[in-house]
């Protein structure tokens, strides 16, 4: 059954991260998530607003293809088993059929797929005023950034609580930028710099 995800996000600087960590998460055990991002050499998936990743969590690897639709995002999942730290090119036969089919029907060659890097997240979570407050420290492509998320079931109430939290800690509201988009911005810059 589909689930509606309501969350508010804000990028943080290192001082803001430290303040929120000390206030809410100092005694909260963290856990790690690692995403490996996959695309073609000319980033054809990204140009077609597709996202292909493998997430490592709880000892499992799950490949996910995200494809936008008019009313949300369609996700295709399949468990895989790769040596992602040494693998750069993913063979055509190594892409699960359900995912390969969706990529190919958009005119993209699966034999061109390649691992472009990993994004590792140190995550801490705690209950906060009826929702889940999540603090992330992300490392990717020689970059580190920080983010706070607030997951709720009621949009209006959640937005009010989140905005008050930001105000209370004197944190400016910033545009929400997904982890994958931040990864791709740095990757595109690296690829552009390599051309010159």
Secondary structure as the mmCIF struct_conf table of DSSP 4:
data_model
#
loop_
_struct_conf.conf_type_id
_struct_conf.id
_struct_conf.beg_label_comp_id
_struct_conf.beg_label_asym_id
_struct_conf.beg_label_seq_id
_struct_conf.end_label_comp_id
_struct_conf.end_label_asym_id
_struct_conf.end_label_seq_id
STRN STRN1 UNK A 6 UNK A 12
HELX_RH_AL_P HELX_RH_AL_P1 UNK A 14 UNK A 20
HELX_RH_PI_P HELX_RH_PI_P1 UNK A 21 UNK A 25
TURN_TY1_P TURN_TY1_P1 UNK A 26 UNK A 27
HELX_LH_PP_P HELX_LH_PP_P1 UNK A 28 UNK A 30
STRN STRN2 UNK A 31 UNK A 39
TURN_TY1_P TURN_TY1_P2 UNK A 41 UNK A 42
HELX_RH_AL_P HELX_RH_AL_P2 UNK A 44 UNK A 47
TURN_TY1_P TURN_TY1_P3 UNK A 48 UNK A 49
STRN STRN3 UNK A 50 UNK A 57
TURN_TY1_P TURN_TY1_P4 UNK A 58 UNK A 59
STRN STRN4 UNK A 60 UNK A 69
TURN_TY1_P TURN_TY1_P5 UNK A 70 UNK A 71
STRN STRN5 UNK A 72 UNK A 80
TURN_TY1_P TURN_TY1_P6 UNK A 84 UNK A 86
STRN STRN6 UNK A 89 UNK A 89
HELX_RH_3T_P HELX_RH_3T_P1 UNK A 92 UNK A 94
BEND BEND1 UNK A 95 UNK A 95
HELX_RH_AL_P HELX_RH_AL_P3 UNK A 97 UNK A 104
TURN_TY1_P TURN_TY1_P7 UNK A 105 UNK A 107
HELX_RH_3T_P HELX_RH_3T_P2 UNK A 110 UNK A 112
STRN STRN7 UNK A 114 UNK A 128
TURN_TY1_P TURN_TY1_P8 UNK A 129 UNK A 130
STRN STRN8 UNK A 131 UNK A 140
TURN_TY1_P TURN_TY1_P9 UNK A 141 UNK A 142
STRN STRN9 UNK A 143 UNK A 152
BEND BEND2 UNK A 153 UNK A 153
HELX_RH_AL_P HELX_RH_AL_P4 UNK A 155 UNK A 168
TURN_TY1_P TURN_TY1_P10 UNK A 169 UNK A 170
HELX_RH_AL_P HELX_RH_AL_P5 UNK A 179 UNK A 195
#
